Every structure is written in C-alpha cells, then in structure tokens.
Amino acid sequence: RIAAVAPYTGLRRFPQGRHFKQWTSDDSKGLMKVYIAAIEGYVPQYVVFTFRAFLEFCYLVHQNVITQQTLVEIDDALRRFHLYREVFRNAGVVDTFSLPRQHAMKHYYHLICQFGAPNGLCSSITESKHIKAIKRPYRHTNRFQALGQMLLINQRLDKLIAARADFKERGMLNEPLLSHALGALGTRSYEEELGDAVDAPRSVEAHVSLARTHQRKRARTVGALAAELCLPQLPNILRRFIYSQLFPTDDLDDIALDECPPYDGSMRVYNSACSTFFAPSDLCGLYGMRREHIRSCPMWRNEGPRFDCIFVVTDPEAEGMRGLDIARVLCFFSFKYQGTLYLCAVVRWFDRMGDGPDVATGMWIVCPSYNARNVPHITIIHIDAIYRAAHLIPIYAAHNINTRDIKPHDSYDTFNSFYVNKF
C-alpha cells in the first residue's frame, strides 16, 4: 500500500514499501503523510483513531502560526490521543505508556503559551545536538577529510558564543544595532513603521503560472491534442470554454454547441505549472508564501506518466473543502483567441462523497465524476481557478486489489475512491 501511493511534490517515495535498509527522520516525515490511509482496514478502528489524533497533534504544534483556536485544537487532539491509545493496553501490547516523548506532549500547551510556537524545534536533545555539532558543520566542509574542518568550525563557533557572552556582560548588546542607527539618523522606529495589524483578506491568496518553456514535441493543434489525450470531444469542450470566457455570466447548460465559437488555431502544451499560495503554517518564506509544482506529463523520470491532482476554487465564500473541488490535470496548454492569451488546463473532475470528512481518518473522500451517459466529466478551466496541488490516497480497504502489482503512476487510474490527504 505504501509503495502504491501516487507521487506528490515533496513526498518521499517508498518503492520497497515497509522494507527499509535504513531509517531516517525524512523517512518518518514521509511515512506520516501516508500512514493512516495505509493501515486503515488492517487494524481496529480505534488504532486508526489513535494515530489520527497523534498526527493531528504533531502537525498542529509544528505550525509557525499558533492562535488561540489552534491551542484548543491541540488540547482536543491530545485528549483524544490519551483516550484512544488505551486500545493498545487493552490488547496487551503494552503495560504502560511511560515514554518520554509521549509524556512531553502534556507540556506543549503550557510551554507554547509561555514561549510561543516551537517552530520545528526537535524534541530529542540528542538529535538536536547532533544536528548542531555534526550535520551543520559537515555541510560547510568540502566533504574531503571533513573531520578536521568540522572540528575547526565548532571551535570557531564556540569562540563566537564566548565573545557574544562577553559583549553582553559589558552591555554592548543591550540595544539592537539597527535601532541605534535609526535613532542616530532621527528616523521613525521600527514599531512605528510596522503599524497595526489589519484583519483583512490578502489581495492574492494563490497564483498559478505555467512553465517557462512549452513542449515542442507535443501537440500544436486542437486535433493533435485530442488524439494525444484520447479525447475526441476535446474540440467541443474547448468551444464551450471559449464561450464561458467571452460571456462569463451565461449558463453554459442553456447554450447550444452551435452558438459556441470554433477554434482551429495553434496552441502550446506545457508539462507543469507552478502554484504560489499563502500558507503561513507550512514551511514557507518570509511572508508566508509557499511554492509547489503541478506536473502533467506523459513521462516522468522514465517511470511512467504523471498527472497530478489540484484544488479548484469553486466557491470563494465557503471555507475549506466546501469551497474547493478536486480535479486531475490531464494537460496544461495555452492559445490565443481574438488577441487574448488564455492559459488553461484540461481536467477530470472528482465528486465529494458525503457532507464532511471521514469519521475514522478525518479526511474527505472523493471519487471520479461521470456525466449522465457514464462518461468521465472532463472540462477545460483557466489556471486562475487553480489554488494548489492536491494529493489523493486510495481507500485500499474498499478495493479487492493486490497493491503489490500497482505502480505509483497507475494509482489514480486503478482505484475509484480516494482520501484527500491533509497531512
């Protein structure tokens, strides 16, 4: 199951499944993203509840921005974890839960209130010191006979720390140098320049752009692209898309195909797009922005095709998944019509199952969408409607399929129901 998960930006691959020769922290982080969906159906439901509560706690305390509501969610996740983990004691797996890291979870709420967000601080003292004394100095070496270079780097760092302590004792660091310089220049203070925080929506929540270069060996006309994607109805879909762009207020369901303008010009096909979106609680830049690449190409790293899924904004007023739909990108392309450049994507839609997330895993469930004639629901959308990439994990327990024979690039085509991964 782990090896059959579809690829995703930043997701670590597990080609051997659960058979590992070496285990690292990167493996642990990658496994956390797919673990719940992998064990669901193999273990009792309370075990899934336990891992869900634990992972939600881990992701909440990992956030860079922790609000009062986040603290409430942290406390609730910890309460559920302590409640559901008793399934292991009742089954005789363990007699006690006296593990240092599980015990430390009790103190996160109080310590965050006192000192703020941990910002990814490692809770293992040996691991954190190993990073500081070994990993970081090694990165600054030339990798040849690195031991002597690492020792010299650590010696110099110790001297810098000692110098800072001496400067602080003499009162030389009581005031930031920048504030002192601004004061000497008679400029306004940093706090005055910053002003008050404004609770207003951002002007741009997400921006998507196509790759810088198009694929010269791929289709250049609508007919060629229809043959490449095995979509004979693509020219008609494109006609309806053009009409929707020219008359956005009209309902396409009431418009006959003959009223939609035809297009037989040239087009350019792209293998990827880049989504830059506001995500202050993920690994992000200075202003809370994060960037991901969305792939849609017939061959990815000589392993097979890769057609990523995306979140499409369908209701800007709704929150979370209720305002987003899931689609799979079959192709990115651009074309000009009446002097206007249109940046588009051919997508296959998914339908949400149920009015809320799954009770056991906490993730929404989607399935491929079909029209009245049992034909896959495929349309063309403007890339401005795309928010970011989405990752779907098959609901393995709902399928009687041997996952050992499934390659990651076949995952979306083999299964017919998926979890929308939130981890």
Secondary structure, 3 states (H helix, E strand, C coil): CCCCCCCCCCCCCCCCCCCCCCCCHHHHHHHHHHHHHHHECCECHHHHHHHHHHHHHHHHHCCCCCCHHHHHHHHHHHHHHHHHCHHHHHCCCCCCCCCHHHHHHHHHHHHHHHHCCCCCCCCCHHHHHHHHHHHHHHHCCCCCCHHHHHHHHHHHHHHHHHHHHHHHHCCCCCCCHHHHHHHHHCCCCHHHHHCCCCCCCCCCCEEEEECCCCCCCCCCEHHHHHHHHCCCCHHHHHHHHHHHHHCCCCCHHHCCHHHCCCCCCECEEECEEEEEEECCCCCCCCCCEEEEEEEEEEEECCCEEEECEEEEECCCCCCHHHHEEEEEEEEEEEEEECCEEEEEEEEEEEEEECCCCCCCCCCCEEEECECCCCCECEEEEEHHHEEEEECEEECHHHCCCCHHHCCHHHHHHHCCCEEECCC
